Amino acid sequence: MMKLLALTFAVCLVPDTTWSAGKERAWQTGTWRGVQVVRPKIVFGIGGGPVDRGAGPRLPPAMMEVRTYAIETGDLRLELKENTRADSRRVDAKVGEPVTFALEKNTVYIKEAEGVEHKLSVTKKVVKTKS
């Protein structure tokens, strides 16, 4: 009886993540309808660390950019935004091409060809009405 109680207690201590190895997303397909990248004209701030003798000039701060995307399905249009550094990995989006994505509240996950997921924020969600 004690062994059964100890086993039950041990199983209860194992976190849920061991049984749910990864969250399965509700993937759907759509079409890229817009892609835009905007970079600020002026970069504020200082880059690099303190200037040491002989170390040379400070590096400029990393260039930031705002990437906006639009995806359409038969009954939905999503406008997405990503504030990121110019040198970070981009979503491979080409207007008119198909896209695989999952919508979870205010977040869209894009599944790229290699199976890599890219996370974007939803800025606008328009449900199409049937005319």
N, C-alpha and C positions, 0 to 999 in steps of 0.2 A: 504494500500500500504506500509506503514511504517513497519507494522508487517511482511509482506512478505520479505521486504528487510532485516530486522533484523534477521529473521529466516535463510535466505540465507547466511548472513554473519556469523552467529553462526555455521552453518553446514560447512562452509569453514574453520573455525578455528579448527575443530576436526581433530586430526592427523590421517594419513592413517592407523596406527596400529590398530585402533578400528575396521576397516572393514577387515583387513587382520590379523586375530588373530595370525596366525603362518605361517611361510613359508612352503609351501608344497614342499618337495623334490622329485626328480625323482628317486625313489628307484628301484634298480635292484639287481639281484642275481648273485653270483659268487661262487668260491671255494677258500678256503685258500690254498696257495701253499708254503708259507714259514713264519716262525716265528723265530725271533732271538732277544735275549736280551744281550747287551754288557754293562758291568760296567767298569769304569776306574780302573786301578790298584792303582793309587795314587789319593788321594783327597787333593786338595789344599784349603787353607782358614782356617779360625778359626770359631768355632761355639759358640753358646751361647752368653751370655752377659758378662759384666765385672765380674771379680771374686770378690765376697764379702767375708769378713771374715766368715768362717763357712758355706759358701754356697756350698763348694765342688768344684770338678773340672768342667771345661767347657765341655759342650756336643760337640761331634764331629759334623762337618757340615753334612747335609743330603746327603746321597749317591745318586749320579745322575746315570742315565742309559740311553742308547739309545735303543729304541725298533724298530725293523724293521719288516715289514710284506709284504707279496706278495699275491695279489688276481688275479685270472684269470677268465675271462668269455670266451665265444666262440670266440670273436674277439678282446679281449683286455687283457693286463697284466699290473697291477699297482704295483709299489713298493712304500711303504709308510714308513714314519719315524716319531718317536715321541721322543723328548728329554724331559725327565721327571725325577722326583724323584723316587727312588726305592720303596717308600711306597705309591705311588699314585695308584689309581684304574687302573687295566689292562683290556685290551680287551680280552674277552674269545675266543681266536683263536686256533683252532686245525687243523693242516694240513690235507687236504682231506675233511673237513667238509664244508657245505654250509655257505655263509655269505650274509647278506642283507646290501647293501651300496648305497650311493648316491655320485656321482662325481660332484663337483662344482669348476671349474677352477683348482686350485692347492690344493684343499682340498677334503678329502673323509670323509664322515660321516658314521660310522658303526652303524647299528641299532641292539642292543642286544635284547635278549629274553624278557627282562622286558620292552622293548620299549625305553630304555635309549639310547641316541645318544653319540657316542664317536668321537671326531674330530682328524684326522691325516693329516699330510702333504704329498703330492705326491712328490716323488723324481725322479721317472721315470715312463713314460707312453709309452707303446709299443702297437701299433695297429697291430694285426696279419693280415697277408695277406693270402688270400685263394690260396692254391696251386693246 
